[in-house]
């Protein structure tokens, strides 16, 4: 039986519950794929106020399945913002001091142009006719948003995972516009292992009969089972074995013994199924394909003849690179490679490896050492900026 579409997530693709900037035919976004996208739009949220000097703007970059609702209630799920631990009054990114911007990435499904958006040339959803996008394309789109908002220079750019990739790309593409940068749990290129995980997820989506060659929106269905399986597999990589054991162990789900069936006997099975179902309710399957591909293509050094240090040569940006001891998706070695390149390029860089058993997702969770390190870096940068 086909999984039908809920109207609210579909509506968010073109008419989001957030501010949106629209760029017309004369303002194309030039993509690495060799095409120009026009017209197009970018959805975003802001927090706090921009000061008179326009010097206190902070850009928060979201991860693969995030969106612009970093500290807003999500319009589809009704859940709190995904980074309310970090962004808000009195928090490391203090919205009483800074003007915070968070934009839905290009290729997303919450109001920025992507495969779920209507193609103006056909009047139908783009689907897989949408051009492939890169992390650099996402950053270009964000830069055009900031131009539209009249913000020439960012006090700080920060984000984790795919958000951290955007931070690094910002520092390489627009060094003169970034005063401070905080990439968290990220890497300067996607590893073969991570590309492999993403390919399994994409194949799960495309194997679902309701994917329909990427045209499911036109038929009013969605590849819910395939996308849920993709999310289940990915979610395992965001955790650590220790975290899984502490939270679930081998405990049974609402039963005292095995059922000798393929029901969810164990709590971990029930949890993963819940994660898959909840994800399908708010995220577009084609966007999942596009954004995982963008991460796969990310290799910052490749743009500088394979020498990562050249991406940051002479940069005046202040950096704080953070990793987590139990993150096996983006291990500390990836962050150290970035730090070494920054040092070789002559940049100012601090490095913090945070002791945590929560895995890759630690940057989204209540992690006091993360908050303390972020607070220290941001406060020091603010003093240097005169804020």
C-alpha positions in Angstrom: 0.0 0.0 0.0 1.4 3.4 -0.9 2.3 5.9 1.7 0.3 9.1 1.0 1.7 12.6 1.5 0.8 14.8 4.4 -0.1 18.3 3.1 2.0 20.3 5.6 5.5 19.1 4.6 4.7 19.5 0.9 3.5 23.0 1.5 6.7 23.9 3.3 8.8 23.3 0.1 7.6 26.4 -1.6 5.7 28.4 1.1 7.6 27.9 4.3 6.5 29.1 7.8 9.6 31.3 7.9 11.0 34.4 6.1 12.1 33.7 2.5 14.1 35.7 0.0 13.3 35.2 -3.7 15.7 35.8 -6.5 14.4 36.4 -10.0 15.5 35.4 -13.4 18.1 38.2 -13.4 19.7 36.9 -10.2 20.8 33.4 -11.1 22.7 31.1 -8.7 25.6 29.6 -10.6 26.1 26.0 -9.6 29.2 23.7 -9.7 27.2 21.4 -12.0 27.7 24.0 -14.7 24.1 25.4 -14.8 22.5 28.5 -13.5 19.4 28.3 -11.2 16.8 31.0 -11.7 14.4 31.9 -10.3 15.2 30.5 -6.9 14.5 31.2 -3.2 16.1 30.6 0.2 14.2 30.2 3.5 15.7 31.3 6.8 15.1 32.3 10.4 16.7 35.0 12.5 17.2 35.6 16.2 18.2 38.7 18.0 19.0 42.1 16.5 21.6 43.3 14.0 23.6 46.1 15.6 24.1 49.5 14.0 27.6 48.6 12.7 26.2 45.3 11.3 29.1 43.6 13.0 27.3 41.0 15.2 25.9 38.7 12.6 26.3 34.9 13.3 25.5 32.3 10.6 24.4 28.9 11.9 24.8 26.1 9.3 22.6 23.1 9.7 23.5 19.4 9.3 22.1 16.9 6.8 18.5 16.5 8.2 18.3 19.9 9.9 16.7 23.1 8.7 16.3 26.8 9.5 14.5 26.1 12.8 17.6 26.0 15.0 15.8 27.7 17.9 12.2 27.8 16.7 9.4 25.3 17.2 9.3 23.2 14.0 6.2 23.9 12.0 5.7 20.3 11.0 6.6 18.3 14.1 5.9 20.9 16.8 9.2 20.0 18.4 11.7 22.5 19.8 14.5 23.8 17.6 17.4 21.4 16.8 20.1 23.6 18.5 18.3 25.2 21.4 21.1 23.9 23.6 23.5 26.3 21.8 21.4 29.2 20.5 19.3 31.4 22.7 19.5 34.1 25.4 22.5 33.5 27.7 23.7 30.5 25.7 27.0 30.3 23.8 25.4 31.9 20.8 23.6 34.5 22.8 20.7 36.0 20.9 20.7 39.0 23.3 24.2 39.9 21.9 24.2 38.5 18.4 22.0 38.6 15.3 21.7 34.9 14.4 20.8 33.6 10.9 20.0 30.0 10.0 19.0 29.2 6.4 17.6 26.0 4.9 20.3 24.7 2.6 20.0 24.7 -1.2 18.5 21.3 -2.1 16.5 21.2 1.1 12.8 20.8 1.5 11.8 23.5 4.0 11.5 26.5 1.7 14.8 26.8 -0.1 14.7 25.7 -3.7 15.3 21.9 -4.0 13.8 18.8 -5.7 10.5 19.2 -3.8 10.1 22.7 -5.1 7.9 23.5 -8.2 9.9 23.9 -11.4 8.7 27.1 -12.9 9.4 25.8 -16.4 6.9 22.9 -15.9 4.7 23.8 -13.0 5.5 20.4 -11.5 7.9 19.5 -8.7 11.5 19.4 -9.9 12.1 15.8 -8.7 15.4 14.5 -10.0 15.4 17.0 -12.8 16.8 19.4 -10.2 20.6 19.9 -10.8 23.0 18.2 -8.4 24.3 20.6 -5.7 27.5 20.9 -3.7 28.5 22.3 -0.3 30.0 25.2 -2.2 26.7 25.9 -3.9 24.9 26.0 -0.5 27.5 28.5 0.7 27.0 30.6 -2.5 23.3 30.7 -1.8 23.9 31.8 1.8 26.3 34.5 0.6 23.6 35.9 -1.7 21.1 35.8 1.2 23.5 37.9 3.3 24.0 40.3 0.4 20.3 40.7 0.3 20.1 41.3 4.0 22.9 43.9 3.8 25.4 41.9 5.8 28.9 42.2 4.4 30.8 40.5 7.2 29.9 37.7 9.6 31.2 37.7 13.2 31.0 34.0 13.3 30.0 31.0 11.2 29.4 27.7 13.0 27.8 24.3 12.5 28.3 20.6 13.0 28.6 17.7 10.6 27.4 18.9 7.1 27.1 22.3 8.8 30.8 22.1 9.7 31.6 21.4 6.0 29.7 24.6 5.2 31.8 26.5 7.8 35.0 25.3 6.2 33.8 26.2 2.7 32.8 29.6 4.0 36.3 30.2 5.4 37.8 29.1 2.1 35.4 30.9 -0.3 34.9 34.1 1.6 37.7 34.5 4.1 37.3 38.3 4.1 33.6 37.9 5.2 34.3 35.5 8.2 35.8 36.9 11.4 35.5 33.6 13.3 34.7 30.0 12.3 33.7 27.0 14.4 33.5 23.7 12.5 32.3 20.9 14.9 32.4 17.2 14.2 33.3 17.7 10.6 35.9 17.0 7.9 37.4 18.7 4.9 36.4 15.7 2.8 33.9 12.9 3.0 35.6 9.5 3.7 35.0 6.3 1.6 33.2 4.8 4.6 30.8 7.7 4.8 30.2 7.7 1.1 29.4 4.0 1.4 26.9 4.6 4.2 25.2 7.2 2.1 25.0 5.0 -0.9 23.2 2.3 1.1 20.7 4.9 2.2 20.1 6.2 -1.3 19.6 2.7 -2.6 17.0 2.0 0.1 15.1 5.1 -1.1 15.3 4.3 -4.8 14.4 0.6 -4.2 11.1 1.6 -2.7 8.4 1.2 -5.5 6.9 4.5 -4.4 10.0 6.4 -5.3 8.7 6.1 -8.9 11.9 7.3 -10.6 11.9 10.4 -8.3 8.4 11.5 -9.5 6.4 10.4 -6.4 5.2 13.9 -5.5 3.3 14.1 -8.8 1.5 10.9 -7.8 0.7 12.1 -4.3 2.8 9.3 -2.7 6.2 9.0 -1.0 8.8 6.3 -0.7 8.2 6.2 3.1 9.5 2.7 3.7 12.8 3.2 1.8 13.4 6.6 3.4 12.7 5.2 6.9 15.2 2.4 6.3 17.8 5.0 5.1 17.2 7.0 8.3 17.5 4.0 10.5 20.8 3.0 9.0 22.2 6.6 9.2 21.0 7.1 12.7 23.1 4.2 14.0 26.2 6.0 12.6 25.3 9.1 14.6 25.5 7.2 17.9 28.3 5.2 19.7 28.3 1.6 20.9 28.6 2.9 24.4 25.6 5.2 24.0 23.5 2.5 22.5 24.4 0.1 25.3 23.7 2.6 28.0 20.3 3.7 26.5 19.0 0.3 25.3 21.4 -2.6 26.0 19.5 -5.8 25.2 16.4 -4.8 27.0 13.1 -6.0 25.6 10.3 -3.7 24.3 7.0 -4.2 26.2 7.6 -7.9 26.7 9.5 -10.3 29.0 11.1 -12.6 26.4 11.7 -13.1 22.7 8.6 -13.7 20.6 10.3 -15.9 18.0 9.1 -13.4 15.3 10.4 -10.4 13.4 8.5 -8.0 15.6 10.5 -5.3 17.5 11.5 -7.5 20.4 14.3 -5.2 21.5 14.1 -1.6 22.6 16.7 -0.6 20.1 14.6 -2.0 17.2 11.6 -0.1 18.4 13.6 3.1 18.7 15.0 2.9 15.2 11.6 2.2 13.7 10.3 5.3 15.5 13.2 7.4 14.2 12.5 6.2 10.7 8.7 6.9 10.8 9.2 10.3 12.4 11.8 11.3 9.8 9.5 10.4 6.9 6.8 12.8 8.2 9.0 15.9 7.9 11.7 15.2 5.2 11.6 14.8 1.4 13.2 11.7 0.0 14.7 13.3 -3.0 16.3 16.0 -0.7 17.9 13.2 1.2 19.4 11.9 -2.0 20.7 15.3 -3.0 22.1 16.4 0.3 23.9 13.1 1.0 25.4 13.4 -2.5 26.6 17.0 -1.8 28.4 15.7 1.3 30.0 12.9 -0.7 31.3 15.4 -3.3 32.9 17.6 -0.6 36.7 17.6 -0.9 38.0 21.0 -0.1 41.6 20.2 -0.9 40.7 19.1 -4.4 40.0 22.7 -5.3 43.6 23.6 -4.3 45.6 21.0 -6.2 45.1 18.6 -3.3 46.8 20.8 -0.7 44.3 21.6 2.0 46.5 24.3 3.6 46.2 26.4 0.4 42.4 26.7 1.1 43.3 28.8 4.2 46.6 30.4 3.1 46.8 33.9 4.7 43.4 33.7 6.2 42.7 36.2 9.0 39.7 34.2 10.3 40.0 32.9 13.8 39.2 29.2 14.0 38.0 26.8 16.7 37.9 23.2 15.6 36.0 20.7 17.8 35.7 16.9 17.7 34.3 14.2 20.1 36.2 11.2 21.3 33.4 8.7 20.5 32.6 10.1 17.0 33.4 7.3 14.6 31.6 9.0 11.6 33.8 12.1 11.7 36.6 11.0 14.0 39.1 13.3 15.7 41.7 12.5 13.0 39.5 14.3 10.5 39.5 17.4 12.7 43.2 17.2 13.3 43.8 17.1 9.6 41.9 20.4 9.3 43.9 21.9 12.2 47.2 20.9 10.7 46.2 22.5 7.4 45.1 25.7 9.2 48.5 25.8 11.0 50.3 25.2 7.7 48.3 28.0 6.1 49.2 30.4 8.8 45.7 30.7 10.3 44.9 31.3 13.9 43.4 28.1 15.2 42.4 26.4 18.5 41.5 22.7 18.8 39.3 21.0 21.4 38.7 17.3 21.5 35.7 16.8 23.8 35.5 13.6 25.9 32.1 12.2 25.3 30.6 8.8 24.8 27.5 10.1 22.9 29.0 9.7 19.4 28.6 12.0 16.4 25.3 13.5 17.6 27.0 14.9 20.7 27.1 18.3 19.1 23.3 18.4 19.3 23.0 17.1 22.9 23.5 18.5 26.4 27.3 18.4 26.4 28.7 20.9 29.0 32.3 20.7 27.8 31.1 21.7 24.3 29.2 24.6 25.6 32.1 25.8 27.7 34.5 25.6 24.8 32.1 27.4 22.4 31.4 30.1 25.0 35.1 30.7 25.6 35.9 30.9 21.9 32.9 33.2 21.0 33.5 35.5 24.0 37.2 35.9 23.1 36.3 36.5 19.4 33.7 39.1 20.5 36.3 41.0 22.5 38.6 41.0 19.5 35.7 42.2 17.3 34.8 45.0 19.8 31.4 43.5 20.5 
